[in-house]
Amino acid sequence: MDNRIQELRKRKKLSQEELAEKLEVTRQTIISLEKGRYNASLILAHRIARFFGLAIEDIFLFEEDSS
């Protein structure tokens, strides 16, 4: 699943470490999210969305399976 976390983080001029602290996760979690290697839990996705003042679907880009 793609996401806009890196774009939004850079817009706020935050380092990965700073964002991790604000979201109460590790920097490694932020790195993994930004690289698409980790899907956030619903709780973390909600925390991220609230932090950026956006809806979850404005941050996490879901691709529907058409099969």
C-alpha positions as CSV (number, residue, x, y, z in Angstrom):
1,M,0.0,0.0,0.0
2,D,1.3,3.4,-0.9
3,N,1.2,6.4,1.4
4,R,2.0,10.1,1.5
5,I,3.8,10.1,4.9
6,Q,7.2,11.1,3.6
7,E,5.7,13.9,1.5
8,L,3.6,15.2,4.5
9,R,6.5,14.9,6.9
10,K,8.8,16.9,4.6
11,R,6.1,19.5,4.2
12,K,6.1,20.1,7.9
13,K,10.0,20.1,7.9
14,L,10.2,17.2,10.3
15,S,12.9,14.6,10.5
16,Q,11.9,10.9,10.7
17,E,13.0,11.0,14.4
18,E,10.8,14.0,15.2
19,L,7.8,12.4,13.6
20,A,8.4,9.2,15.4
21,E,8.5,11.0,18.7
22,K,5.3,12.8,18.0
23,L,3.5,9.6,17.0
24,E,5.1,7.6,19.8
25,V,6.7,5.0,17.5
26,T,10.3,4.2,16.6
27,R,12.2,5.9,13.8
28,Q,12.4,2.4,12.2
29,T,8.6,2.3,12.0
30,I,8.6,5.6,10.1
31,I,11.3,4.4,7.7
32,S,9.4,1.2,7.1
33,L,6.1,3.0,6.6
34,E,7.7,5.5,4.1
35,K,9.3,2.7,2.1
36,G,6.0,0.7,2.0
37,R,7.5,-2.2,3.8
38,Y,5.0,-2.0,6.8
39,N,1.3,-1.4,6.9
40,A,0.2,0.7,9.8
41,S,-2.3,-0.7,12.3
42,L,-5.7,1.1,12.3
43,I,-4.7,2.8,15.6
44,L,-1.4,4.1,14.1
45,A,-3.1,5.1,10.9
46,H,-5.6,7.1,12.9
47,R,-2.9,8.8,14.9
48,I,-1.0,9.7,11.7
49,A,-4.1,11.1,10.1
50,R,-5.0,13.1,13.2
51,F,-1.4,14.5,13.4
52,F,-1.5,15.7,9.8
53,G,-5.2,16.9,10.1
54,L,-6.3,14.6,7.2
55,A,-8.5,11.6,6.7
56,I,-6.8,8.2,6.7
57,E,-7.7,7.7,3.0
58,D,-5.9,11.0,2.2
59,I,-2.7,9.5,3.5
60,F,-2.9,5.8,2.8
61,L,-3.6,5.1,-0.9
62,F,-5.7,1.9,-1.2
63,E,-5.8,0.1,-4.5
64,E,-9.0,-1.9,-5.0
65,D,-8.7,-5.3,-6.4
66,S,-10.9,-5.5,-9.4
67,S,-10.9,-9.3,-9.7
